[in-house]
Amino acid sequence: WFIRSFKQILKVTPMQYIMSLRINNAMNMLDTTKYNVTQIAMAVGYDNSHYFSRLFKQKTGVSPMKYRERYS
């Protein structure tokens, strides 16, 4: 019931919403800190930095390091 209601209101599943928050937080950290990708992955809730990097690239179109170089 919760998942159906959540998706009906926000148009995304709870997991997609959480992933979006994590990626947005990571983008902010890449812009404002000197933490490396592994530290940022851990800070936003991913134990595996390779998995985090793959998700980040899937959602933003660039790797975390390219994002930092391009947008910072």
PDB file of N, CA, C and O in Angstrom:
ATOM      1  N   TRP A   1       0.815  -1.182   0.000  1.00  0.00           N
ATOM      2  CA  TRP A   1       0.000   0.000   0.000  1.00  0.00           C
ATOM      3  C   TRP A   1       0.867   1.257   0.000  1.00  0.00           C
ATOM      4  O   TRP A   1       0.623   2.180  -0.777  1.00  0.00           O
ATOM      5  N   PHE A   2       1.869   1.294   0.862  1.00  0.00           N
ATOM      6  CA  PHE A   2       2.738   2.467   0.953  1.00  0.00           C
ATOM      7  C   PHE A   2       3.425   2.742  -0.380  1.00  0.00           C
ATOM      8  O   PHE A   2       3.409   3.873  -0.866  1.00  0.00           O
ATOM      9  N   ILE A   3       4.027   1.717  -0.971  1.00  0.00           N
ATOM     10  CA  ILE A   3       4.764   1.908  -2.225  1.00  0.00           C
ATOM     11  C   ILE A   3       3.834   2.396  -3.328  1.00  0.00           C
ATOM     12  O   ILE A   3       4.188   3.298  -4.086  1.00  0.00           O
ATOM     13  N   ARG A   4       2.657   1.808  -3.419  1.00  0.00           N
ATOM     14  CA  ARG A   4       1.685   2.236  -4.431  1.00  0.00           C
ATOM     15  C   ARG A   4       1.293   3.701  -4.232  1.00  0.00           C
ATOM     16  O   ARG A   4       1.251   4.476  -5.188  1.00  0.00           O
ATOM     17  N   SER A   5       1.012   4.067  -3.002  1.00  0.00           N
ATOM     18  CA  SER A   5       0.618   5.447  -2.704  1.00  0.00           C
ATOM     19  C   SER A   5       1.766   6.420  -2.975  1.00  0.00           C
ATOM     20  O   SER A   5       1.561   7.484  -3.559  1.00  0.00           O
ATOM     21  N   PHE A   6       2.965   6.052  -2.553  1.00  0.00           N
ATOM     22  CA  PHE A   6       4.145   6.878  -2.765  1.00  0.00           C
ATOM     23  C   PHE A   6       4.348   7.130  -4.255  1.00  0.00           C
ATOM     24  O   PHE A   6       4.556   8.267  -4.678  1.00  0.00           O
ATOM     25  N   LYS A   7       4.286   6.057  -5.047  1.00  0.00           N
ATOM     26  CA  LYS A   7       4.503   6.180  -6.486  1.00  0.00           C
ATOM     27  C   LYS A   7       3.398   6.986  -7.151  1.00  0.00           C
ATOM     28  O   LYS A   7       3.659   7.735  -8.092  1.00  0.00           O
ATOM     29  N   GLN A   8       2.197   6.844  -6.683  1.00  0.00           N
ATOM     30  CA  GLN A   8       1.078   7.588  -7.253  1.00  0.00           C
ATOM     31  C   GLN A   8       1.264   9.091  -7.033  1.00  0.00           C
ATOM     32  O   GLN A   8       0.940   9.892  -7.910  1.00  0.00           O
ATOM     33  N   ILE A   9       1.779   9.470  -5.875  1.00  0.00           N
ATOM     34  CA  ILE A   9       1.947  10.883  -5.541  1.00  0.00           C
ATOM     35  C   ILE A   9       3.208  11.474  -6.165  1.00  0.00           C
ATOM     36  O   ILE A   9       3.155  12.539  -6.780  1.00  0.00           O
ATOM     37  N   LEU A  10       4.332  10.796  -6.011  1.00  0.00           N
ATOM     38  CA  LEU A  10       5.613  11.351  -6.456  1.00  0.00           C
ATOM     39  C   LEU A  10       6.069  10.857  -7.823  1.00  0.00           C
ATOM     40  O   LEU A  10       7.047  11.376  -8.362  1.00  0.00           O
ATOM     41  N   LYS A  11       5.397   9.880  -8.392  1.00  0.00           N
ATOM     42  CA  LYS A  11       5.713   9.335  -9.720  1.00  0.00           C
ATOM     43  C   LYS A  11       7.016   8.544  -9.773  1.00  0.00           C
ATOM     44  O   LYS A  11       7.507   8.234 -10.859  1.00  0.00           O
ATOM     45  N   VAL A  12       7.578   8.217  -8.620  1.00  0.00           N
ATOM     46  CA  VAL A  12       8.754   7.352  -8.530  1.00  0.00           C
ATOM     47  C   VAL A  12       8.585   6.442  -7.328  1.00  0.00           C
ATOM     48  O   VAL A  12       7.830   6.753  -6.407  1.00  0.00           O
ATOM     49  N   THR A  13       9.290   5.315  -7.336  1.00  0.00           N
ATOM     50  CA  THR A  13       9.234   4.407  -6.193  1.00  0.00           C
ATOM     51  C   THR A  13      10.056   4.993  -5.048  1.00  0.00           C
ATOM     52  O   THR A  13      10.894   5.866  -5.273  1.00  0.00           O
ATOM     53  N   PRO A  14       9.826   4.523  -3.827  1.00  0.00           N
ATOM     54  CA  PRO A  14      10.642   5.008  -2.708  1.00  0.00           C
ATOM     55  C   PRO A  14      12.147   4.787  -2.933  1.00  0.00           C
ATOM     56  O   PRO A  14      12.958   5.646  -2.585  1.00  0.00           O
ATOM     57  N   MET A  15      12.513   3.653  -3.505  1.00  0.00           N
ATOM     58  CA  MET A  15      13.931   3.382  -3.748  1.00  0.00           C
ATOM     59  C   MET A  15      14.509   4.344  -4.775  1.00  0.00           C
ATOM     60  O   MET A  15      15.636   4.811  -4.613  1.00  0.00           O
ATOM     61  N   GLN A  16      13.759   4.648  -5.826  1.00  0.00           N
ATOM     62  CA  GLN A  16      14.224   5.613  -6.822  1.00  0.00           C
ATOM     63  C   GLN A  16      14.377   6.999  -6.198  1.00  0.00           C
ATOM     64  O   GLN A  16      15.307   7.736  -6.526  1.00  0.00           O
ATOM     65  N   TYR A  17      13.471   7.343  -5.307  1.00  0.00           N
ATOM     66  CA  TYR A  17      13.531   8.626  -4.613  1.00  0.00           C
ATOM     67  C   TYR A  17      14.777   8.698  -3.732  1.00  0.00           C
ATOM     68  O   TYR A  17      15.490   9.701  -3.742  1.00  0.00           O
ATOM     69  N   ILE A  18      15.035   7.648  -2.980  1.00  0.00           N
ATOM     70  CA  ILE A  18      16.218   7.610  -2.108  1.00  0.00           C
ATOM     71  C   ILE A  18      17.491   7.688  -2.945  1.00  0.00           C
ATOM     72  O   ILE A  18      18.431   8.398  -2.584  1.00  0.00           O
ATOM     73  N   MET A  19      17.525   6.960  -4.062  1.00  0.00           N
ATOM     74  CA  MET A  19      18.696   6.992  -4.933  1.00  0.00           C
ATOM     75  C   MET A  19      18.918   8.406  -5.467  1.00  0.00           C
ATOM     76  O   MET A  19      20.054   8.875  -5.536  1.00  0.00           O
ATOM     77  N   SER A  20      17.851   9.071  -5.838  1.00  0.00           N
ATOM     78  CA  SER A  20      17.951  10.434  -6.337  1.00  0.00           C
ATOM     79  C   SER A  20      18.510  11.374  -5.268  1.00  0.00           C
ATOM     80  O   SER A  20      19.356  12.219  -5.561  1.00  0.00           O
ATOM     81  N   LEU A  21      18.038  11.226  -4.030  1.00  0.00           N
ATOM     82  CA  LEU A  21      18.567  12.036  -2.929  1.00  0.00           C
ATOM     83  C   LEU A  21      20.046  11.775  -2.717  1.00  0.00           C
ATOM     84  O   LEU A  21      20.823  12.705  -2.504  1.00  0.00           O
ATOM     85  N   ARG A  22      20.433  10.519  -2.776  1.00  0.00           N
ATOM     86  CA  ARG A  22      21.844  10.156  -2.577  1.00  0.00           C
ATOM     87  C   ARG A  22      22.725  10.752  -3.674  1.00  0.00           C
ATOM     88  O   ARG A  22      23.793  11.294  -3.391  1.00  0.00           O
ATOM     89  N   ILE A  23      22.277  10.651  -4.921  1.00  0.00           N
ATOM     90  CA  ILE A  23      23.060  11.187  -6.041  1.00  0.00           C
ATOM     91  C   ILE A  23      23.156  12.708  -5.928  1.00  0.00           C
ATOM     92  O   ILE A  23      24.221  13.279  -6.159  1.00  0.00           O
ATOM     93  N   ASN A  24      22.054  13.364  -5.575  1.00  0.00           N
ATOM     94  CA  ASN A  24      22.081  14.825  -5.405  1.00  0.00           C
ATOM     95  C   ASN A  24      23.022  15.229  -4.277  1.00  0.00           C
ATOM     96  O   ASN A  24      23.758  16.207  -4.403  1.00  0.00           O
ATOM     97  N   ASN A  25      23.003  14.481  -3.175  1.00  0.00           N
ATOM     98  CA  ASN A  25      23.935  14.760  -2.074  1.00  0.00           C
ATOM     99  C   ASN A  25      25.379  14.547  -2.522  1.00  0.00           C
ATOM    100  O   ASN A  25      26.266  15.319  -2.158  1.00  0.00           O
ATOM    101  N   ALA A  26      25.612  13.510  -3.305  1.00  0.00           N
ATOM    102  CA  ALA A  26      26.960  13.243  -3.808  1.00  0.00           C
ATOM    103  C   ALA A  26      27.418  14.371  -4.732  1.00  0.00           C
ATOM    104  O   ALA A  26      28.572  14.795  -4.671  1.00  0.00           O
ATOM    105  N   MET A  27      26.525  14.853  -5.579  1.00  0.00           N
ATOM    106  CA  MET A  27      26.863  15.965  -6.466  1.00  0.00           C
ATOM    107  C   MET A  27      27.258  17.194  -5.639  1.00  0.00           C
ATOM    108  O   MET A  27      28.230  17.881  -5.954  1.00  0.00           O
ATOM    109  N   ASN A  28      26.504  17.453  -4.600  1.00  0.00           N
ATOM    110  CA  ASN A  28      26.810  18.581  -3.723  1.00  0.00           C
ATOM    111  C   ASN A  28      28.173  18.392  -3.057  1.00  0.00           C
ATOM    112  O   ASN A  28      28.961  19.333  -2.972  1.00  0.00           O
ATOM    113  N   MET A  29      28.445  17.184  -2.589  1.00  0.00           N
ATOM    114  CA  MET A  29      29.732  16.914  -1.949  1.00  0.00           C
ATOM    115  C   MET A  29      30.889  17.017  -2.935  1.00  0.00           C
ATOM    116  O   MET A  29      31.969  17.486  -2.576  1.00  0.00           O
ATOM    117  N   LEU A  30      30.674  16.584  -4.169  1.00  0.00           N
ATOM    118  CA  LEU A  30      31.718  16.712  -5.183  1.00  0.00           C
ATOM    119  C   LEU A  30      32.013  18.184  -5.462  1.00  0.00           C
ATOM    120  O   LEU A  30      33.156  18.546  -5.742  1.00  0.00           O
ATOM    121  N   ASP A  31      30.991  19.029  -5.388  1.00  0.00           N
ATOM    122  CA  ASP A  31      31.155  20.463  -5.631  1.00  0.00           C
ATOM    123  C   ASP A  31      31.816  21.183  -4.462  1.00  0.00           C
ATOM    124  O   ASP A  31      32.576  22.130  -4.666  1.00  0.00           O
ATOM    125  N   THR A  32      31.537  20.748  -3.256  1.00  0.00           N
ATOM    126  CA  THR A  32      31.901  21.558  -2.089  1.00  0.00           C
ATOM    127  C   THR A  32      32.978  20.966  -1.188  1.00  0.00           C
ATOM    128  O   THR A  32      33.429  21.633  -0.258  1.00  0.00           O
ATOM    129  N   THR A  33      33.399  19.735  -1.442  1.00  0.00           N
ATOM    130  CA  THR A  33      34.411  19.118  -0.581  1.00  0.00           C
ATOM    131  C   THR A  33      35.572  18.592  -1.410  1.00  0.00           C
ATOM    132  O   THR A  33      35.518  18.559  -2.640  1.00  0.00           O
ATOM    133  N   LYS A  34      36.598  18.191  -0.725  1.00  0.00           N
ATOM    134  CA  LYS A  34      37.766  17.559  -1.363  1.00  0.00           C
ATOM    135  C   LYS A  34      37.775  16.058  -1.119  1.00  0.00           C
ATOM    136  O   LYS A  34      38.773  15.399  -1.413  1.00  0.00           O
ATOM    137  N   TYR A  35      36.678  15.492  -0.583  1.00  0.00           N
ATOM    138  CA  TYR A  35      36.608  14.057  -0.336  1.00  0.00           C
ATOM    139  C   TYR A  35      36.779  13.294  -1.637  1.00  0.00           C
ATOM    140  O   TYR A  35      36.366  13.762  -2.699  1.00  0.00           O
ATOM    141  N   ASN A  36      37.389  12.117  -1.552  1.00  0.00           N
ATOM    142  CA  ASN A  36      37.515  11.289  -2.748  1.00  0.00           C
ATOM    143  C   ASN A  36      36.196  10.531  -2.980  1.00  0.00           C
ATOM    144  O   ASN A  36      35.297  10.563  -2.141  1.00  0.00           O
ATOM    145  N   VAL A  37      36.100   9.870  -4.097  1.00  0.00           N
ATOM    146  CA  VAL A  37      34.859   9.205  -4.490  1.00  0.00           C
ATOM    147  C   VAL A  37      34.464   8.123  -3.490  1.00  0.00           C
ATOM    148  O   VAL A  37      33.280   7.960  -3.195  1.00  0.00           O
ATOM    149  N   THR A  38      35.423   7.392  -2.972  1.00  0.00           N
ATOM    150  CA  THR A  38      35.121   6.354  -1.986  1.00  0.00           C
ATOM    151  C   THR A  38      34.518   6.959  -0.726  1.00  0.00           C
ATOM    152  O   THR A  38      33.540   6.434  -0.194  1.00  0.00           O
ATOM    153  N   GLN A  39      35.084   8.044  -0.251  1.00  0.00           N
ATOM    154  CA  GLN A  39      34.553   8.704   0.938  1.00  0.00           C
ATOM    155  C   GLN A  39      33.143   9.247   0.695  1.00  0.00           C
ATOM    156  O   GLN A  39      32.278   9.148   1.565  1.00  0.00           O
ATOM    157  N   ILE A  40      32.918   9.811  -0.466  1.00  0.00           N
ATOM    158  CA  ILE A  40      31.592  10.337  -0.797  1.00  0.00           C
ATOM    159  C   ILE A  40      30.596   9.197  -0.914  1.00  0.00           C
ATOM    160  O   ILE A  40      29.473   9.306  -0.421  1.00  0.00           O
ATOM    161  N   ALA A  41      30.986   8.109  -1.557  1.00  0.00           N
ATOM    162  CA  ALA A  41      30.101   6.943  -1.677  1.00  0.00           C
ATOM    163  C   ALA A  41      29.668   6.460  -0.297  1.00  0.00           C
ATOM    164  O   ALA A  41      28.489   6.190  -0.067  1.00  0.00           O
ATOM    165  N   MET A  42      30.618   6.354   0.607  1.00  0.00           N
ATOM    166  CA  MET A  42      30.300   5.917   1.971  1.00  0.00           C
ATOM    167  C   MET A  42      29.390   6.924   2.672  1.00  0.00           C
ATOM    168  O   MET A  42      28.455   6.538   3.374  1.00  0.00           O
ATOM    169  N   ALA A  43      29.663   8.204   2.484  1.00  0.00           N
ATOM    170  CA  ALA A  43      28.893   9.247   3.156  1.00  0.00           C
ATOM    171  C   ALA A  43      27.432   9.276   2.710  1.00  0.00           C
ATOM    172  O   ALA A  43      26.546   9.597   3.502  1.00  0.00           O
ATOM    173  N   VAL A  44      27.181   8.943   1.445  1.00  0.00           N
ATOM    174  CA  VAL A  44      25.801   8.980   0.959  1.00  0.00           C
ATOM    175  C   VAL A  44      25.106   7.617   1.036  1.00  0.00           C
ATOM    176  O   VAL A  44      23.956   7.479   0.618  1.00  0.00           O
ATOM    177  N   GLY A  45      25.811   6.608   1.574  1.00  0.00           N
ATOM    178  CA  GLY A  45      25.139   5.351   1.863  1.00  0.00           C
ATOM    179  C   GLY A  45      25.475   4.154   0.995  1.00  0.00           C
ATOM    180  O   GLY A  45      24.751   3.159   1.008  1.00  0.00           O
ATOM    181  N   TYR A  46      26.570   4.234   0.237  1.00  0.00           N
ATOM    182  CA  TYR A  46      26.978   3.097  -0.588  1.00  0.00           C
ATOM    183  C   TYR A  46      28.274   2.518  -0.051  1.00  0.00           C
ATOM    184  O   TYR A  46      29.249   3.248   0.132  1.00  0.00           O
ATOM    185  N   ASP A  47      28.299   1.221   0.202  1.00  0.00           N
ATOM    186  CA  ASP A  47      29.501   0.548   0.693  1.00  0.00           C
ATOM    187  C   ASP A  47      30.500   0.276  -0.422  1.00  0.00           C
ATOM    188  O   ASP A  47      31.700   0.164  -0.171  1.00  0.00           O
ATOM    189  N   ASN A  48      30.010   0.171  -1.647  1.00  0.00           N
ATOM    190  CA  ASN A  48      30.852  -0.174  -2.783  1.00  0.00           C
ATOM    191  C   ASN A  48      30.997   1.054  -3.687  1.00  0.00           C
ATOM    192  O   ASN A  48      30.027   1.487  -4.309  1.00  0.00           O
ATOM    193  N   SER A  49      32.191   1.604  -3.759  1.00  0.00           N
ATOM    194  CA  SER A  49      32.395   2.823  -4.542  1.00  0.00           C
ATOM    195  C   SER A  49      32.264   2.574  -6.048  1.00  0.00           C
ATOM    196  O   SER A  49      31.898   3.481  -6.794  1.00  0.00           O
ATOM    197  N   HIS A  50      32.560   1.357  -6.495  1.00  0.00           N
ATOM    198  CA  HIS A  50      32.403   1.050  -7.919  1.00  0.00           C
ATOM    199  C   HIS A  50      30.923   1.035  -8.302  1.00  0.00           C
ATOM    200  O   HIS A  50      30.542   1.549  -9.354  1.00  0.00           O
ATOM    201  N   TYR A  51      30.108   0.452  -7.452  1.00  0.00           N
ATOM    202  CA  TYR A  51      28.665   0.448  -7.685  1.00  0.00           C
ATOM    203  C   TYR A  51      28.127   1.876  -7.665  1.00  0.00           C
ATOM    204  O   TYR A  51      27.314   2.251  -8.510  1.00  0.00           O
ATOM    205  N   PHE A  52      28.582   2.668  -6.699  1.00  0.00           N
ATOM    206  CA  PHE A  52      28.179   4.069  -6.622  1.00  0.00           C
ATOM    207  C   PHE A  52      28.569   4.811  -7.901  1.00  0.00           C
ATOM    208  O   PHE A  52      27.753   5.545  -8.459  1.00  0.00           O
ATOM    209  N   SER A  53      29.788   4.632  -8.366  1.00  0.00           N
ATOM    210  CA  SER A  53      30.257   5.318  -9.576  1.00  0.00           C
ATOM    211  C   SER A  53      29.414   4.935 -10.787  1.00  0.00           C
ATOM    212  O   SER A  53      29.075   5.778 -11.617  1.00  0.00           O
ATOM    213  N   ARG A  54      29.081   3.644 -10.875  1.00  0.00           N
ATOM    214  CA  ARG A  54      28.251   3.180 -11.990  1.00  0.00           C
ATOM    215  C   ARG A  54      26.867   3.820 -11.941  1.00  0.00           C
ATOM    216  O   ARG A  54      26.360   4.276 -12.966  1.00  0.00           O
ATOM    217  N   LEU A  55      26.251   3.858 -10.757  1.00  0.00           N
ATOM    218  CA  LEU A  55      24.946   4.505 -10.610  1.00  0.00           C
ATOM    219  C   LEU A  55      25.015   5.999 -10.899  1.00  0.00           C
ATOM    220  O   LEU A  55      24.141   6.558 -11.562  1.00  0.00           O
ATOM    221  N   PHE A  56      26.061   6.634 -10.395  1.00  0.00           N
ATOM    222  CA  PHE A  56      26.234   8.070 -10.608  1.00  0.00           C
ATOM    223  C   PHE A  56      26.298   8.375 -12.101  1.00  0.00           C
ATOM    224  O   PHE A  56      25.635   9.293 -12.584  1.00  0.00           O
ATOM    225  N   LYS A  57      27.097   7.602 -12.823  1.00  0.00           N
ATOM    226  CA  LYS A  57      27.230   7.821 -14.264  1.00  0.00           C
ATOM    227  C   LYS A  57      25.914   7.537 -14.985  1.00  0.00           C
ATOM    228  O   LYS A  57      25.548   8.245 -15.923  1.00  0.00           O
ATOM    229  N   GLN A  58      25.215   6.509 -14.545  1.00  0.00           N
ATOM    230  CA  GLN A  58      23.930   6.167 -15.152  1.00  0.00           C
ATOM    231  C   GLN A  58      22.929   7.316 -14.983  1.00  0.00           C
ATOM    232  O   GLN A  58      22.166   7.613 -15.903  1.00  0.00           O
ATOM    233  N   LYS A  59      22.930   7.955 -13.823  1.00  0.00           N
ATOM    234  CA  LYS A  59      21.961   9.011 -13.533  1.00  0.00           C
ATOM    235  C   LYS A  59      22.370  10.381 -14.065  1.00  0.00           C
ATOM    236  O   LYS A  59      21.505  11.183 -14.419  1.00  0.00           O
ATOM    237  N   THR A  60      23.670  10.664 -14.128  1.00  0.00           N
ATOM    238  CA  THR A  60      24.110  12.003 -14.525  1.00  0.00           C
ATOM    239  C   THR A  60      24.738  12.058 -15.917  1.00  0.00           C
ATOM    240  O   THR A  60      24.830  13.130 -16.516  1.00  0.00           O
ATOM    241  N   GLY A  61      25.164  10.917 -16.427  1.00  0.00           N
ATOM    242  CA  GLY A  61      25.804  10.883 -17.736  1.00  0.00           C
ATOM    243  C   GLY A  61      27.321  11.016 -17.690  1.00  0.00           C
ATOM    244  O   GLY A  61      27.991  10.860 -18.710  1.00  0.00           O
ATOM    245  N   VAL A  62      27.864  11.306 -16.503  1.00  0.00           N
ATOM    246  CA  VAL A  62      29.315  11.412 -16.349  1.00  0.00           C
ATOM    247  C   VAL A  62      29.736  10.719 -15.068  1.00  0.00           C
ATOM    248  O   VAL A  62      28.934  10.550 -14.150  1.00  0.00           O
ATOM    249  N   SER A  63      30.995  10.321 -15.010  1.00  0.00           N
ATOM    250  CA  SER A  63      31.518   9.688 -13.790  1.00  0.00           C
ATOM    251  C   SER A  63      31.653  10.753 -12.702  1.00  0.00           C
ATOM    252  O   SER A  63      31.665  11.945 -13.007  1.00  0.00           O
ATOM    253  N   PRO A  64      31.755  10.337 -11.440  1.00  0.00           N
ATOM    254  CA  PRO A  64      31.933  11.319 -10.369  1.00  0.00           C
ATOM    255  C   PRO A  64      33.168  12.206 -10.576  1.00  0.00           C
ATOM    256  O   PRO A  64      33.113  13.408 -10.316  1.00  0.00           O
ATOM    257  N   MET A  65      34.266  11.631 -11.035  1.00  0.00           N
ATOM    258  CA  MET A  65      35.470  12.432 -11.245  1.00  0.00           C
ATOM    259  C   MET A  65      35.295  13.418 -12.396  1.00  0.00           C
ATOM    260  O   MET A  65      35.733  14.565 -12.302  1.00  0.00           O
ATOM    261  N   LYS A  66      34.665  12.985 -13.470  1.00  0.00           N
ATOM    262  CA  LYS A  66      34.394  13.898 -14.588  1.00  0.00           C
ATOM    263  C   LYS A  66      33.445  15.004 -14.146  1.00  0.00           C
ATOM    264  O   LYS A  66      33.596  16.157 -14.551  1.00  0.00           O
ATOM    265  N   TYR A  67      32.475  14.654 -13.322  1.00  0.00           N
ATOM    266  CA  TYR A  67      31.543  15.653 -12.799  1.00  0.00           C
ATOM    267  C   TYR A  67      32.315  16.699 -12.005  1.00  0.00           C
ATOM    268  O   TYR A  67      32.092  17.898 -12.175  1.00  0.00           O
ATOM    269  N   ARG A  68      33.212  16.259 -11.150  1.00  0.00           N
ATOM    270  CA  ARG A  68      33.996  17.193 -10.324  1.00  0.00           C
ATOM    271  C   ARG A  68      34.854  18.089 -11.215  1.00  0.00           C
ATOM    272  O   ARG A  68      34.924  19.298 -10.992  1.00  0.00           O
ATOM    273  N   GLU A  69      35.501  17.511 -12.214  1.00  0.00           N
ATOM    274  CA  GLU A  69      36.335  18.291 -13.118  1.00  0.00           C
ATOM    275  C   GLU A  69      35.509  19.299 -13.922  1.00  0.00           C
ATOM    276  O   GLU A  69      35.918  20.445 -14.104  1.00  0.00           O
ATOM    277  N   ARG A  70      34.366  18.865 -14.390  1.00  0.00           N
ATOM    278  CA  ARG A  70      33.561  19.676 -15.285  1.00  0.00           C
ATOM    279  C   ARG A  70      32.771  20.755 -14.559  1.00  0.00           C
ATOM    280  O   ARG A  70      32.649  21.872 -15.060  1.00  0.00           O
ATOM    281  N   TYR A  71      32.237  20.440 -13.395  1.00  0.00           N
ATOM    282  CA  TYR A  71      31.289  21.341 -12.756  1.00  0.00           C
ATOM    283  C   TYR A  71      31.808  22.059 -11.524  1.00  0.00           C
ATOM    284  O   TYR A  71      31.109  22.899 -10.958  1.00  0.00           O
ATOM    285  N   SER A  72      33.015  21.742 -11.105  1.00  0.00           N
ATOM    286  CA  SER A  72      33.527  22.417  -9.903  1.00  0.00           C
ATOM    287  C   SER A  72      34.359  23.625 -10.265  1.00  0.00           C
ATOM    288  O   SER A  72      34.868  24.312  -9.380  1.00  0.00           O
TER     289      SER A  72
END
